[in-house]
Amino acid sequence: MSGDQAASRPADPEAEEVRRAKARDAVTWSAWFDRYHPSLYRYAYARLGRQAEAEDVAAQVFVEALKGIDSFSYRGRPVLAWLYRIARNLVVDQIRRNARHQNAWDRLVFPSESDPAAEQAVEALALREAMNHLTGGQREVIILRYFLSLSTREVAALLGKNEVAVFSLQARALTALRRHLAPEKRS
C-alpha cells in the first residue's frame, strides 16, 4: 500500500470521537447521549425493574463518564463497552442501596385477580426470580442479548470475551432459565 492510500484511509471514527469528548466537545457528548442512553436505560431497567431508578442510572452514566474521560484510554473497543461498565457499577451500587433500605417484599406489587395484566406480571416476576439464579456473567449475556437485542459479536465486544464464550454463557443461561421456569412435573 502506498503512502497516499494509507493517508486517504479514514482514521478510526470512534478514536476521533474520544479525542473530541476529552476536549469536552458538547456535540460529541450530545451524540453519545442520543446514541447510547436508550441501551443503557434498557440495561438498567432490566437489572433494577424500576423505571425511575433506571432513568437515574442511565443519566448518571454520562455524569461519571464526563468525570472519568481524561483517564479513559481508547484501545479499539467500543465506547459503549466503557459506558456499559460504568452502568454495571452504578446498577450494583443501586442494588446495594435498595437492599439496605428495604426488603424484597416491599418491592413486590401484587396485581388483583381482575387485572388483565396479572398473568403477565406473574410471568415477569417468575422471570426475574429465575434470573437471580444465573451467574453474573450469564445474567449479563441474557440482558444484553434479549433485553437490549445486541448480537453475539456486540456482546462479546462489550464484555471483552470471544463469541464462543458468549454463546456458551448464553446456552448455559437459557438451560438454567428453562429449568427454573418449567412447571414442576408431579406424579
C-alpha positions as CSV (number, residue, x, y, z in Angstrom):
1,M,0.0,0.0,0.0
2,S,1.4,3.4,-0.9
3,G,1.6,6.3,1.4
4,D,-1.2,8.1,-0.5
5,Q,-3.5,5.1,0.1
6,A,-2.8,5.0,3.8
7,A,-3.3,8.7,4.1
8,S,-6.6,8.6,2.3
9,R,-8.0,5.8,4.6
10,P,-10.2,7.4,7.3
11,A,-9.0,7.2,10.9
12,D,-11.0,5.3,13.4
13,P,-14.1,7.5,13.9
14,E,-14.6,6.3,17.4
15,A,-11.0,7.3,18.3
16,E,-11.7,10.7,16.9
17,E,-14.9,11.0,19.0
18,V,-13.0,10.1,22.1
19,R,-10.5,12.8,21.3
20,R,-13.3,15.3,20.9
21,A,-15.0,14.1,24.1
22,K,-11.8,14.6,26.0
23,A,-11.8,18.2,24.7
24,R,-15.3,18.5,26.3
25,D,-16.9,18.9,22.8
26,A,-20.7,19.3,23.6
27,V,-21.7,18.0,20.2
28,T,-19.9,14.7,20.8
29,W,-21.3,14.3,24.3
30,S,-24.8,15.0,23.0
31,A,-24.3,12.5,20.2
32,W,-23.1,9.9,22.7
33,F,-26.1,10.6,24.9
34,D,-28.6,10.2,22.0
35,R,-26.8,7.1,20.7
36,Y,-26.2,5.2,23.9
37,H,-28.7,6.4,26.5
38,P,-31.6,4.1,25.2
39,S,-29.4,1.0,25.6
40,L,-28.0,2.0,29.0
41,Y,-31.6,2.7,30.2
42,R,-32.8,-0.7,29.0
43,Y,-29.9,-2.4,30.7
44,A,-30.5,-0.6,34.0
45,Y,-34.3,-1.3,33.7
46,A,-33.7,-5.0,33.1
47,R,-31.5,-5.2,36.2
48,L,-33.4,-2.9,38.5
49,G,-37.0,-3.3,37.4
50,R,-38.0,0.2,38.3
51,Q,-38.3,3.0,35.7
52,A,-37.2,5.9,37.9
53,E,-34.1,4.1,39.1
54,A,-33.2,3.0,35.6
55,E,-33.6,6.6,34.3
56,D,-31.4,7.9,37.1
57,V,-28.7,5.3,36.5
58,A,-28.7,5.9,32.7
59,A,-28.3,9.6,33.2
60,Q,-25.6,9.1,35.9
61,V,-23.5,7.1,33.5
62,F,-22.8,10.2,31.5
63,V,-22.0,12.3,34.6
64,E,-19.5,9.6,35.6
65,A,-18.2,9.3,32.1
66,L,-17.6,13.0,31.9
67,K,-15.7,12.9,35.2
68,G,-13.6,10.0,34.0
69,I,-13.0,10.8,30.4
70,D,-9.5,12.1,31.0
71,S,-8.3,8.8,32.4
72,F,-10.1,6.8,29.6
73,S,-7.8,5.2,27.1
74,Y,-9.4,4.2,23.8
75,R,-7.9,0.9,22.7
76,G,-10.2,0.0,19.8
77,R,-13.1,-1.4,22.0
78,P,-16.5,0.3,21.6
79,V,-17.1,3.3,23.7
80,L,-20.3,1.6,24.7
81,A,-18.3,-1.1,26.5
82,W,-16.8,1.6,28.7
83,L,-20.2,3.2,29.3
84,Y,-21.7,-0.2,30.0
85,R,-19.1,-0.9,32.6
86,I,-19.9,2.4,34.3
87,A,-23.7,1.4,34.2
88,R,-23.0,-2.0,35.6
89,N,-21.1,-0.5,38.6
90,L,-23.9,2.0,39.1
91,V,-26.6,-0.7,39.0
92,V,-24.6,-2.8,41.6
93,D,-24.4,0.3,43.8
94,Q,-28.2,0.9,43.4
95,I,-29.0,-2.7,44.2
96,R,-26.9,-2.5,47.4
97,R,-28.6,0.7,48.4
98,N,-32.0,-0.9,47.8
99,A,-31.1,-3.9,49.9
100,R,-30.1,-1.7,52.8
101,H,-33.3,0.3,52.7
102,Q,-36.0,-2.3,52.1
103,N,-36.6,-5.9,51.9
104,A,-37.7,-7.7,48.7
105,W,-41.3,-7.9,49.8
106,D,-41.6,-4.2,49.9
107,R,-40.8,-4.0,46.2
108,L,-43.4,-6.5,45.0
109,V,-46.6,-5.2,43.6
110,F,-49.3,-7.8,43.6
111,P,-51.9,-7.4,40.9
112,S,-55.6,-8.0,41.6
113,E,-57.1,-11.2,40.1
114,S,-59.4,-9.0,37.9
115,D,-56.4,-7.2,36.4
116,P,-55.9,-8.3,32.8
117,A,-52.1,-7.8,33.2
118,A,-52.0,-10.1,36.2
119,E,-50.7,-13.1,34.3
120,Q,-48.1,-11.0,32.6
121,A,-47.0,-9.6,36.0
122,V,-46.7,-13.1,37.4
123,E,-44.6,-14.2,34.4
124,A,-42.4,-11.2,34.7
125,L,-41.9,-11.9,38.4
126,A,-41.1,-15.6,37.7
127,L,-38.5,-14.5,35.1
128,R,-37.0,-12.0,37.5
129,E,-36.7,-14.7,40.1
130,A,-35.2,-17.2,37.6
131,M,-32.7,-14.6,36.5
132,N,-31.5,-14.4,40.1
133,H,-30.4,-18.0,39.9
134,L,-28.0,-17.3,37.0
135,T,-24.3,-16.4,37.4
136,G,-23.4,-12.8,37.0
137,G,-21.9,-13.5,33.5
138,Q,-24.9,-15.5,32.4
139,R,-27.3,-12.7,33.6
140,E,-25.3,-10.0,31.7
141,V,-25.3,-12.0,28.5
142,I,-29.1,-12.6,28.7
143,I,-29.8,-9.0,29.4
144,L,-27.5,-7.8,26.6
145,R,-28.8,-10.4,24.0
146,Y,-32.5,-10.4,24.8
147,F,-33.4,-7.2,26.6
148,L,-31.0,-4.9,24.5
149,S,-31.2,-7.1,21.3
150,L,-27.4,-7.0,20.8
151,S,-25.7,-9.5,18.5
152,T,-23.4,-12.1,19.9
153,R,-20.5,-10.2,18.3
154,E,-21.6,-6.9,20.0
155,V,-22.0,-8.7,23.4
156,A,-18.5,-10.2,23.0
157,A,-17.0,-6.8,22.3
158,L,-18.8,-5.2,25.3
159,L,-17.8,-7.9,27.7
160,G,-14.3,-8.4,26.3
161,K,-14.9,-12.0,25.5
162,N,-14.8,-14.0,22.3
163,E,-18.0,-15.0,20.6
164,V,-17.7,-18.7,21.5
165,A,-17.5,-17.8,25.2
166,V,-20.6,-15.6,24.9
167,F,-22.5,-18.3,23.1
168,S,-21.5,-20.8,25.8
169,L,-22.7,-18.5,28.6
170,Q,-25.9,-17.8,26.7
171,A,-26.6,-21.6,26.2
172,R,-26.0,-22.4,29.9
173,A,-28.1,-19.4,31.0
174,L,-31.0,-20.5,28.8
175,T,-30.8,-24.0,30.1
176,A,-30.9,-22.7,33.7
177,L,-33.8,-20.4,32.9
178,R,-35.8,-23.3,31.4
179,R,-35.1,-25.4,34.4
180,H,-36.3,-22.6,36.8
181,L,-39.3,-21.6,34.7
182,A,-40.5,-25.1,33.7
183,P,-43.6,-26.2,35.7
184,E,-42.8,-29.0,38.1
185,K,-43.9,-32.4,36.9
186,R,-45.8,-34.0,39.6
187,S,-46.8,-37.7,39.5
